[in-house]
């Protein structure tokens, strides 16, 4: 995982153990997990094969969330031996 923004919005780039790219974002109290087949480069994203995996609103207007809380709300967990890199 790569932590790409610690402020507003909170966001991360993540990859599944199978190599699938996921984009995590939390802004204005809304969290989302999306997947894009082209990887972390937005220039490679297209509508075909992309999709929303999870979305929720926590009732706040918050823009910052810790990764652990984000994962709980998204219904996800880190794989054993995962690394979180600081890409901010």
C-alpha positions as MATLAB code, in Angstrom:
seq = 'XXXXXXXXXXXXXXXXXXXXXXXXXXXXXXXXXXXXXXXXXXXXXXXXXXXXXXXXXXXXXXXXXXXXXXXXXXXXXXXXXXXXXXXX';
ca = [
       0.000    0.000    0.000;
       1.066    3.554   -0.625;
      -0.292    6.408    1.464;
      -0.765    9.179   -1.088;
      -2.515   11.907    0.923;
      -2.783   12.314    4.691;
      -4.961   15.398    4.693;
      -8.180   16.063    2.808;
      -8.964   13.675    1.281;
      -7.279   10.723    2.933;
      -6.282    8.318    0.175;
      -4.174    5.267   -0.553;
      -3.117    3.126   -3.499;
      -3.350   -0.563   -2.738;
      -2.811   -3.861   -4.511;
      -4.395   -7.189   -3.716;
      -2.227  -10.257   -3.258;
      -3.216  -11.115   -6.849;
      -1.937   -7.773   -8.163;
      -5.288   -6.015   -8.638;
      -5.028   -2.241   -8.111;
      -7.406   -0.579   -5.635;
      -7.905    3.118   -4.927;
      -9.039    4.043   -1.393;
     -10.444    7.522   -0.755;
     -12.194    9.276    2.128;
     -13.605   12.804    1.742;
     -16.526   14.707    3.291;
     -17.392   11.666    5.413;
     -17.639    9.365    2.396;
     -15.307    6.453    1.845;
     -14.899    4.479   -1.347;
     -12.882    1.606   -2.741;
     -12.555    1.420   -6.513;
     -10.582   -0.837   -8.805;
      -8.956    0.119  -12.088;
      -7.339   -2.473  -14.364;
      -4.655   -0.043  -15.604;
      -2.963    0.350  -12.213;
      -2.210    3.497  -10.221;
      -1.673    5.777  -13.243;
      -4.947    7.674  -13.881;
      -3.971    8.099  -17.540;
      -4.535    4.349  -17.964;
      -8.004    4.292  -16.382;
     -11.065    3.658  -18.481;
     -14.638    2.698  -17.767;
     -14.262   -0.849  -19.035;
     -13.148   -3.135  -16.238;
     -13.234   -0.388  -13.589;
     -15.676   -0.507  -10.746;
     -16.803    0.524   -7.320;
     -16.239   -2.137   -4.661;
     -17.450   -0.256   -1.573;
     -18.938    3.111   -0.666;
     -20.255    4.415    2.629;
     -20.953    7.662    4.454;
     -20.228    7.896    8.162;
     -22.558   10.839    8.811;
     -19.742   13.355    9.262;
     -18.150   15.938    7.003;
     -14.700   14.556    7.842;
     -11.858   14.463    5.385;
      -9.265   12.538    7.351;
      -9.402    8.930    8.520;
      -6.833    6.442    9.746;
      -6.177    3.449    7.521;
      -7.285    0.996   10.227;
     -10.676    2.718   10.541;
     -11.025    2.951    6.756;
     -10.417   -0.773    6.369;
     -13.032   -1.637    9.006;
     -15.668    0.539    7.321;
     -14.776   -0.897    3.905;
     -14.933   -4.477    5.186;
     -11.322   -5.120    4.170;
      -8.162   -6.302    5.913;
      -4.478   -6.141    5.104;
      -2.741   -9.289    3.954;
      -0.098  -10.683    6.308;
       3.288   -8.970    5.891;
       1.743   -5.988    4.070;
       3.767   -2.812    3.942;
       2.487    0.754    4.055;
       4.764    3.121    2.174;
       4.611    6.877    2.586;
       4.144    8.371   -0.864;
       2.875   11.777    0.272;
];
